[in-house]
Amino acid sequence: MSKREQHGILTFRVYPEGRRWHYDVYVWPTVASMREYVRPHAADWRSVIACVLWPVNSSDRPRRYCLGEVHFSRRHLGPDTISHEATHAALQWARKMGLVIDSAADATETDPDEERLCEAIGTITHQIQAVLQEHKILTQ
């Protein structure tokens, strides 16, 4: 059992597309415990209920192919919060992949990069919800 598991923090990975680039997801038992972790990385940490942090490289934790961390507290796990953070994560992934989201000459046509972004948002959201349901944190 990891140190985080001992403290009631659920951790897992989500993949926007394929099985290489990923985010580490943390579900904290309380808002306070999440904010304590986020505090050194976010200026507005006092008001954070969930967030995406871009990776902080350290010698003790390799970050290869890690796009960042997605943080939630158990208290704020509604579909609005999950989809909001999944969208932030997918947008960062899209920038990393060099996707051009708004390049369609005709506004009625769908751009392939836009489709990849939308699929990534759905994929990230689905993976988060599936793990939360598996751990009986989210029951819907």
N, C-alpha and C positions, 0 to 999 in steps of 0.2 A: 504494500500500500504506500503510495507516494505521500510526501509531506502535505501536499495540497488536499489529497483525498481525506487525510486525517482531520483537516480543518473544514471539511464540508464543502470544498470547492470542486465542482464538476468541471473537468477539462476534456476537450476533444478537438478534432480538426474538421474543417469544412473545406471543400474544394469547389471553386467557381466553375471549373471546366477541367475535365481529366483528373489525373491523380498526382500532379506535380506541385503546382502553385497552390498554396493553402493559407488559411488563417487558423490560428489557435484560438479556440473559444473557451471562455471562462464563465461559469455561472457561480456567482458568489452567494453565500448564505444570507448576507445582509447588505444593504446599501452602504453602511458604514465601512464594512470590510473591503468592498469594492473601491470606494472612494480613497481609502488609505493606500491601496495599491496604485491607483490612478494619479494620486496627488502629485508625485514628482514629474509627471508627464503631461499634465493638463492644467492650464491656467485657471479654468473655470471649474475645477474639481468639486467645489462645494455644491454645485447644482447638477452634477452628472447622475443620471439614472441608468445609463448604458452608453457605451462608446466603442469606437474603433481606434486603436492606437497603432501607428506604423511601427515596424520592428525596431527594437533597440538592440544593436549587436553587442554581445558580450562574450568573453572568452569561455565562460562556463556553459553557455547555451548556444549551440550552433543555430543559425537562422537561415540556412540555405533553403531557398524556395518558399520561405515564410513571408507572406505579404504583410502580416501584422497580427494584432490580437483584437478579438471582439469580446467585450465585457458586458455582462448582464448581472443584475441582482435578482434573486428569486422573486422578489416583490414586484418587479416590473418585467413580466414576461408575456405581455399581451401581444396579439398579432401586429398591432401598430408599432410597438417598440422593436420587435423582431424584424419586421420588414424594413423599418427605417434603418437599422444598423446593417442589415443585409445589403441595402442599397448603397450605403457609404462604402462597404467592403467591395461590392461589385464595381463601383465607379473607380476605386483605386486600382483594382485588378485591370479594368479596361484601360486606364492610363498606362499601366505597366506593360500591357500587351500592345500598346500603340493603336488602339481602336479609335476610329473617327466616327463619332456617334451621329453627328448632324450633317452628313454630306450628301444626302439625297437631293437631286436637282428638283424633283417633283415631290411636293410635301405629301402626296397621297401614296407614294411608294415607300416600301420598307427597305431600309438599308441593311445589308448583311451584318455589319458591325453592331448596329442597333439591336438586331435580333440576338446576337451573341451576348450583349449586355443584359437584355431582358431574360434570356435563358439563365445567365449567371445569377441574377437576382432571385429568380425562382428556385434555382438549385441550392443556393446558400440558405434561403428561407426554409426550404423543405428539409435539408439536412439538419438544421438547428432544431426544427420542430420534431423531427423523427427521434433524435437523441433525447430530447426533453420528454417525449412520450415514453420512450423506452425506460427511462429512469423515473417515470411516474411523477415528473415535475410539472408537466403539461398534460392535461387529461383530455384534451379535445382532439 
